[in-house]
């Protein structure tokens, strides 16, 4: 019974963190435009995909969300 609220809380946290990451990717792409190589634009979106697929990550002292 306690697992459902915990899972929903984790899903909500992963979703808003991915939303912030999407905003940062869009900001970087908007600021750099065509000066950012296609390989780097592709890699930035892979970071977003990885964040969505891996909702639980290792605990670190260095994090955008700490």
Buried (B, 14 or more C-beta within 10 A) or exposed (E): EEEEEEEEEEEEEBEEBBEEBBEBBEEEBEEEEEEBEEEEBEEBEEBBEEBBEEBEEEEEEEEEEE
